[in-house]
Each structure stands twice: as structure tokens, then as C-alpha cells.
Amino acid sequence: MGWVDALGWFGSALLVFSLLQARILRLRVLNTVACVILVVFNALLDVWPMVAMNVVLAVINLWFIARMLRERGDERAYAVLPVAEDDAYLRHFLDVHRADIAKFFPSFTGAGVGGSTYLVQHGDETAGVIAVRDAGDGTAQVELDYVTPRFRDFAPGEFVFRRSGLFTDAGFRRVVTAPGMVAPYYDRLGFTRSGDSYTLELTPS
């Protein structure tokens, strides 16, 4: 097998692998790279219809990537909606994502936390759920902060914790995350580590 054949096989394999991604931004990026590789491969073989198709697909991917990156920094893309802990839709959402939630929050049982629960919405689609309780002394204790795989590249946590006013409007001065979360991302949002949790000191809005 020559290097041109190897290039074609690699591009095809990457294209298939990209379609297996649950995280949409990652899917688009990998798909774009695969399309560029296949453009080169097909150009070397003078297969111009396939070159044209992959160029068009790469342009479409780049357009969606640009839009996704713009939305990631746009606070209008998200909304945080309060919901009762016994709400039927919330129960359904938690049940559907129970196995994935357990990977990141192994201590979360799904039972009521005696606090407040919110759905994080992206348009009419639920991007995640956050459950908090008042720990006293102006501290909001996070019991659950779950984001679906599709939205993990879009930083809804940046909106929830730093832009939404969810906590400051409720009179909290700091947020403490759930202990023992697997693969936490809070250091990127300005939280400081404290044991197996993270703390964010809030600035009043």
C-alpha cells in the first residue's frame, strides 16, 4: 500500500470516527479534518467530483463551527429555568441520563436535595440540569451540575455560574461544587480548589 492509499484510508476512517462523536463541535472539527484529507486524496487521483463534494462539506462544517463558537460566548443562547424537584420532565431527564450522570456524580442518588433545581435550556433543548441547596452563610452548595454530551463543548457552565445571575440574585456570595465530581472543569471558570470540591467567590451584580 502506497502513501496515497494510506492517506485515503486514514481520511475515510477519520470521517467514520467523526460521525460516532456525541459532542457536536468535536464531530464538526473531526469531520472537517477528514474532508480536507479526502480533498487531497481525491485530487491526487484526479477524482474531481469527490474533491468538489468534500470541499463543500468542509465549508458547511466551518460555517457551523463558526456559529457554534459564536453561540458559546453568547449569553442569549441559554436560559436557566426553575423546576420543582418532583417535576415529571425533570424526573424523565434524570432517568434517561442516569448512567451518564453516575459517571461524573457517583454520589448523586437522584433523590431530592431539599433545595432548588434548574433546567439549563438551549432554545427548546435541555442542555443540562443543576441542583443546589442553601448551605448557610451565603453559600450555595451544588449537588448536581450535569451537562449532556452534546453541549459539553459549549460551556453552559460559564453562563450558569458567571453570567446568569442565578446565585447572586438569590443572595449567595459563594458557590461550592459537589464533592468528588469526576473530570471537573471548574478551574477554567475561575473556581479555586478546596479539598475535593471547588469554590467560587461571587461578585454582586
C-alpha positions in Angstrom: 0.0 0.0 0.0 1.4 3.4 -1.0 1.2 6.5 1.0 -1.6 7.8 -1.2 -3.7 4.8 -0.4 -2.8 5.1 3.3 -4.0 8.8 3.2 -7.3 7.8 1.7 -7.9 5.0 4.2 -7.0 7.4 7.1 -9.3 10.1 5.8 -12.1 7.6 5.4 -11.6 6.2 8.9 -11.5 9.6 10.4 -14.7 10.5 8.6 -16.5 7.5 10.0 -15.0 8.1 13.5 -16.2 11.7 13.4 -19.8 10.5 13.0 -19.5 8.5 16.2 -19.0 11.6 18.3 -21.8 12.7 20.7 -20.2 16.1 21.2 -21.3 18.1 18.1 -18.4 20.6 18.0 -15.9 17.7 18.1 -17.9 15.9 15.4 -17.7 19.0 13.1 -14.0 19.6 13.7 -13.0 16.0 13.0 -15.3 15.8 10.0 -13.7 18.9 8.6 -10.2 17.5 9.0 -11.4 14.3 7.3 -12.9 16.2 4.4 -9.6 18.2 3.9 -7.6 14.9 3.8 -10.1 13.4 1.3 -9.8 16.5 -0.8 -6.1 16.0 -1.1 -6.5 12.2 -1.7 -9.1 12.6 -4.4 -7.1 15.5 -6.1 -4.1 13.2 -6.3 -6.2 10.7 -8.1 -8.0 13.3 -10.3 -11.4 12.3 -8.9 -12.8 15.8 -9.1 -16.4 15.1 -8.2 -15.3 13.8 -4.8 -13.0 16.8 -4.4 -15.9 19.1 -5.0 -18.1 17.2 -2.6 -15.6 17.3 0.2 -14.8 20.9 -0.3 -18.5 21.7 0.0 -18.8 19.6 3.1 -15.7 21.2 4.7 -17.2 24.7 4.0 -20.5 23.6 5.6 -18.7 22.3 8.6 -16.7 25.5 9.0 -19.9 27.6 8.8 -21.5 25.5 11.6 -18.3 25.6 13.7 -18.2 29.4 13.4 -21.8 29.6 14.5 -21.2 27.3 17.4 -18.3 29.3 18.6 -20.3 32.5 18.5 -23.1 30.9 20.5 -20.7 29.6 23.1 -19.9 33.2 24.1 -23.5 34.5 23.7 -25.4 34.5 26.9 -28.6 34.8 24.9 -28.1 31.2 23.8 -29.0 29.8 27.2 -31.7 30.2 29.8 -32.0 28.8 33.3 -35.5 27.7 34.3 -36.5 26.8 37.9 -38.3 23.5 38.1 -39.9 21.5 41.0 -37.9 18.5 42.2 -40.9 16.3 41.5 -41.5 17.7 38.0 -42.3 14.9 35.6 -40.0 16.2 32.9 -37.1 16.6 35.3 -37.6 13.0 36.6 -37.7 11.8 33.0 -34.5 13.7 32.1 -32.6 12.4 35.1 -33.8 8.8 34.3 -32.7 9.0 30.7 -29.2 10.3 31.6 -28.9 8.3 34.8 -25.9 6.2 33.7 -24.0 9.2 32.4 -24.8 11.2 35.5 -23.4 8.4 37.6 -20.0 8.6 35.8 -19.5 12.2 36.8 -21.5 12.3 40.1 -21.2 8.8 41.6 -22.7 10.0 44.9 -25.8 11.6 43.4 -28.8 9.4 44.1 -31.4 11.3 42.2 -33.4 12.0 45.3 -34.5 15.5 46.2 -31.8 17.7 47.7 -34.1 19.9 49.6 -33.0 23.0 47.6 -33.6 24.4 44.2 -33.4 22.6 40.8 -32.9 24.3 37.4 -33.0 23.2 33.8 -30.4 24.8 31.6 -32.1 25.3 28.2 -30.6 26.0 24.8 -33.7 27.1 22.9 -36.2 24.3 23.3 -33.5 21.7 24.1 -32.3 20.8 27.6 -28.6 21.2 27.8 -28.3 20.1 31.5 -29.6 20.3 35.0 -28.3 21.9 38.1 -29.4 21.3 41.7 -28.3 23.4 44.6 -29.1 23.9 48.3 -28.5 26.7 50.7 -25.6 25.7 52.9 -25.9 28.8 55.1 -23.6 31.8 55.4 -24.3 32.9 51.9 -23.1 29.6 50.4 -24.8 27.7 47.6 -23.9 24.0 47.7 -24.1 22.4 44.3 -25.4 18.8 44.4 -25.6 18.2 40.7 -24.2 20.1 37.7 -24.8 17.9 34.7 -24.5 18.8 31.0 -25.4 16.4 28.2 -22.6 15.2 25.9 -24.0 17.3 23.0 -23.3 20.5 24.9 -20.1 19.8 26.7 -18.0 21.8 24.2 -20.3 24.9 24.6 -19.5 25.9 28.2 -23.0 26.3 29.6 -21.4 26.4 33.0 -19.8 29.7 32.1 -23.2 31.2 31.6 -24.8 29.5 34.7 -22.1 30.4 37.2 -20.7 33.6 35.9 -23.3 35.4 33.8 -26.8 34.3 34.6 -27.1 36.0 38.0 -28.7 32.8 39.3 -26.8 32.8 42.5 -26.2 36.5 43.2 -29.9 37.2 42.6 -30.7 34.6 45.3 -28.4 36.4 47.8 -25.5 33.9 47.6 -21.9 35.1 48.0 -20.1 31.9 47.0 -20.7 28.6 45.3 -19.2 25.3 46.4 -19.4 22.5 43.9 -20.4 18.9 44.6 -17.5 16.9 46.2 -15.9 14.1 44.2 -17.1 15.1 40.7 -15.2 13.1 38.1 -13.3 15.2 35.5 -14.3 18.6 36.9 -13.9 21.7 34.7 -14.4 24.4 37.3 -10.8 25.6 37.3 -11.4 27.0 33.8 -14.3 29.2 35.2 -12.2 30.8 38.0 -13.1 28.4 40.8 -10.4 27.6 43.4 -9.9 24.0 44.6 -10.7 23.2 48.2 -10.2 19.6 49.0 -12.3 17.5 46.6 -14.6 20.5 45.8 -14.2 23.9 44.1 -15.3 27.3 45.4 -16.2 30.4 43.5 -16.5 33.8 45.3 -19.3 35.8 43.6 -19.3 39.4 42.7 -22.7 41.0 43.3 -24.5 42.0 40.1 
